């Protein structure tokens, strides 16, 4: 993946995360690529939300990326007390 395409992918992910989480989204951190991934993304959320709601929002980010053929690992963590982090990975 070229730098220009990676920049556009980062912007797309940031836009999708903002649409889904709004004010709950504190930060979006990118790393990678690692192994077969195009990008590794960590979404930092201001507070916990119900698991069902979180899962639905993450899928709304994950699925369009997968449909476009991107292999992106998406994780989340809650700012503050929780150190729990979970990853979702698109399939190539």
C-alpha positions as CSV (number, residue, x, y, z in Angstrom):
1,X,0.0,0.0,0.0
2,X,1.4,3.4,-1.0
3,X,1.7,6.3,1.4
4,X,-1.1,8.3,-0.3
5,X,-3.5,5.3,-0.1
6,X,-2.6,4.7,3.5
7,X,-3.3,8.4,4.3
8,X,-6.7,8.1,2.6
9,X,-7.5,4.9,4.5
10,X,-6.6,6.5,7.9
11,X,-8.9,9.4,7.0
12,X,-11.7,7.0,6.1
13,X,-11.3,5.1,9.4
14,X,-11.2,8.3,11.4
15,X,-14.4,9.5,9.6
16,X,-16.2,6.2,10.3
17,X,-15.1,6.2,13.9
18,X,-16.4,9.8,14.4
19,X,-19.7,8.9,12.8
20,X,-20.2,5.9,15.1
21,X,-18.8,7.2,18.4
22,X,-19.1,11.0,18.2
23,X,-18.1,12.7,21.5
24,X,-17.3,9.3,23.0
25,X,-14.2,9.0,20.7
26,X,-11.2,10.5,22.4
27,X,-8.5,9.4,20.0
28,X,-7.7,7.2,17.0
29,X,-4.2,5.7,17.0
30,X,-2.7,4.0,14.0
31,X,0.2,1.6,13.8
32,X,1.5,-1.0,11.3
33,X,1.3,-2.4,8.9
34,X,2.1,-5.7,10.6
35,X,2.3,-9.1,8.9
36,X,-0.6,-9.2,6.5
37,X,-2.5,-6.1,7.8
38,X,-2.9,-2.8,6.0
39,X,-3.2,-1.0,9.3
40,X,-3.7,-1.6,13.0
41,X,-6.1,0.9,14.7
42,X,-6.9,1.6,18.3
43,X,-10.0,3.6,19.2
44,X,-9.7,5.3,22.5
45,X,-13.2,5.9,24.0
46,X,-14.0,8.3,26.8
47,X,-16.2,5.9,28.7
48,X,-17.6,2.4,28.7
49,X,-20.7,1.7,26.6
50,X,-22.9,-1.5,26.6
51,X,-21.2,-4.4,24.8
52,X,-24.0,-4.8,22.3
53,X,-23.8,-1.1,21.3
54,X,-20.0,-1.2,21.1
55,X,-20.1,-4.3,18.9
56,X,-22.6,-2.8,16.5
57,X,-20.6,0.4,16.2
58,X,-17.3,-1.5,15.6
59,X,-19.0,-3.6,12.9
60,X,-20.2,-0.4,11.2
61,X,-16.5,0.6,10.9
62,X,-15.2,-2.9,10.2
63,X,-17.6,-4.0,7.5
64,X,-17.1,-1.2,4.9
65,X,-13.3,-1.6,5.2
66,X,-13.6,-5.3,4.6
67,X,-15.9,-4.8,1.7
68,X,-13.3,-2.5,0.1
69,X,-10.7,-5.2,0.5
70,X,-8.7,-3.7,3.4
71,X,-7.2,-5.9,6.0
72,X,-7.5,-3.7,9.1
73,X,-7.2,-4.8,12.8
74,X,-9.5,-2.6,14.9
75,X,-9.2,-2.5,18.6
76,X,-10.7,-0.4,21.3
77,X,-9.9,0.6,24.9
78,X,-11.6,2.8,27.4
79,X,-9.9,5.8,28.8
80,X,-9.6,5.8,32.5
81,X,-10.0,2.8,34.8
82,X,-10.3,0.1,32.2
83,X,-7.2,-1.3,30.5
84,X,-9.2,-3.9,28.5
85,X,-8.5,-3.9,24.8
86,X,-10.2,-6.0,22.1
87,X,-9.2,-6.4,18.5
88,X,-11.4,-7.0,15.4
89,X,-9.7,-8.1,12.2
90,X,-11.0,-7.8,8.7
91,X,-10.3,-10.8,6.4
92,X,-8.4,-10.4,3.1
